[in-house]
């Protein structure tokens, strides 16, 4: 891993211009081999929509506690979770600490009606979203944001497949009904100096899923651990998403691509908002190391496993008592 988090423009790739597949695949491969994070430009998502979504998020998090807590996160991990009700348990691996995360979150998933068969059957992680009455534009903006990022996630996944020497649509059967989720996060102002508040935003962790697409505001605070075990800044770059691969991609590639530890440091007297979108495999996907990434000399390091069962176990332990594991 290097210190630099690369910026990758995918406009030519998305427009299917000649030579763009190979060039973009090479850039993605380098980013995933060396860093595990990259900034995404030319993604086609109108940034004024993102700015409007940030404003709706700020208005939601500014509501009185009672208006938000009636939307408390349920067994499907949908709804509102107040400040200091989560712990990045992985932080004890990286930093030896289990301090609560100083962040509030609203969780949503693919929006389905109350009479959807999965909702009627009370299938885990398939409940209907809980939408607040205020601000009135919240639901439409978040639903639109969701739709755009589901599409973008599928296109990034095509590039990642090419970067691994696979057919562009290799991961499509595994993500056609993506068990994705989105968090609308708010970090409050914090009085401590940055050197003393480590872990008080979100503690060090790796993402457990497949691919994360993050919109962050201008405040900053996201940091990534480099190959020298040093924390480096992943700053706000106008008009970009920041992308990172998660533990599912690490398992699929038999550790060839590795999920990178990262954290968020609260930024003094400034509010911070961000929207991580987790583009995941389908619930029933069996994640097995790719055959091109193991051999007799480098045997599979992971047994095949069921992603949905993994999610069930993960959430059953991570969110017991409103504790979050990063």
Secondary structure, 3 states (H helix, E strand, C coil): CCCCCCEEECHHHHCCCCCHHHHHHHHHHHHHHHCCEEEEECCCCCHHHHHHHHHHHHHHHCCCHHHHHCCECCCCCCEEECCCCCECCCHHHHCCCCCECCCEEEEEECCCCCCCHHHHCCCCCCCCCCCCCCCCCHHHHHHHHHHHHHHHHHHHHHHHHHHCCCCCCCCHHHHCCECCEEEEEEECCCCCCHHHCCCCCEEEECCCCCEEEEEECCCCCEEEECCCCCEEECCCCCCCEEEEECHHHHHHCCCCCCCCCEEECCCCCCCEEEEEEEECCECCCEECCCHHHCCCCCCCCCCCEEHHHHHHHHHHHHCCCCCCCC
